[in-house]
Amino acid sequence: MDDWIDYYDSTHTIYVSKLHRDVHFEEIARDIVGYISSPDATVLDYACGEALSAAQVADACGKLILAEPAPGVRGRLIARFAPNTKIRVRSLDDLRKMEENSVDLAVMNSVAQYMTPAELDTAFAVIGKLLKPSGKLVLGDILQPDVGMAKDVAALLRFAASHGFIKDALWGLARTAMSDYRQLRAKIGLQRYSEAEMIAKLKAAGLTATRAPRNIGHNPWRMTFVARHAF
Ligand SMILES: C[S@@+](CC[C@H](N)C(=O)[O-])C[C@H]1O[C@@H](n2cnc3c(N)ncnc32)[C@H](O)[C@@H]1O
């Protein structure tokens, strides 16, 4: 296994059970819907993963583009959402060929930590071109330099306790500790940014950003930013 895209394309155990996976995607979808400002908005979910609750997002907007780099995940998305006429599935390369100024809301949740800083700059450039002048980018689940893995564990256990899967979470943590995830986290690591660093990185991409009061998803120790064109 070479990188995080391979990892997410594998039969990984990042979700400790089916219930965990389901409630995770329900929560992410609910949070994305909260950022949709019009029922005919075009929404882009950049590196959406399995996006199990994407139909709820599609219900709240005009068109939903699910972009995902992992080919196996993308194949499942195509099969899962084929009947939904509001949903399109794309690779990240496809996004470069899309019409410019066509997206009202782009969401990139829990992705930046897996990219090199240069890859993230490229993604911001692609998204910047796609966003309408009034469009916004919501960048979620950014890890901070001074917050370690213990907080990820605490957040998962809290989430598990509130949804009744604490036993599975404990087993899942034990499995993850012995898995490819642990090896990749040690070998490649996860990218971390302070609030000021991320705002500066977005500014360099021509976007003005502020930190949102709460993060997307279940981990309150990670950060979400809302960015718009600087002009
Ligand atoms: C934790 S999942 C997040 C999925 C979804 N956005 C969510 O919030 O549940 C990480 C995603 O990042 C993608 N990914 C991993 N490494 C990447 C990279 N270098 N460039 C772009 N996407 C990457 C994976 O394919 C996966 O879909």
The ligand as a Gaussian input file, in Angstrom:
#p B3LYP/6-31G(d) Opt

LIG

0 1
 C      -11.616000      10.161000       5.378000
 S      -12.129000       9.995000       3.696000
 C      -13.280000      11.344000       3.614000
 C      -14.485000      11.032000       2.793000
 C      -15.631000      12.037000       2.905000
 N      -15.250000      13.333000       2.348000
 C      -16.126000      12.153000       4.311000
 O      -16.140000      13.256000       4.846000
 O      -16.520000      11.143000       4.887000
 C      -10.717000      10.572000       2.800000
 C      -10.893000      10.721000       1.294000
 O       -9.747000      11.363000       0.745000
 C       -9.359000      10.710000      -0.451000
 N       -7.921000      10.909000      -0.601000
 C       -6.917000      10.292000       0.047000
 N       -5.726000      10.738000      -0.359000
 C       -5.974000      11.703000      -1.287000
 C       -5.155000      12.550000      -2.086000
 N       -3.829000      12.499000      -2.001000
 N       -5.767000      13.395000      -2.950000
 C       -7.108000      13.444000      -3.047000
 N       -7.941000      12.683000      -2.294000
 C       -7.381000      11.818000      -1.439000
 C       -9.785000       9.261000      -0.262000
 O       -9.964000       8.599000      -1.500000
 C      -11.066000       9.403000       0.557000
 O      -12.186000       9.513000      -0.278000

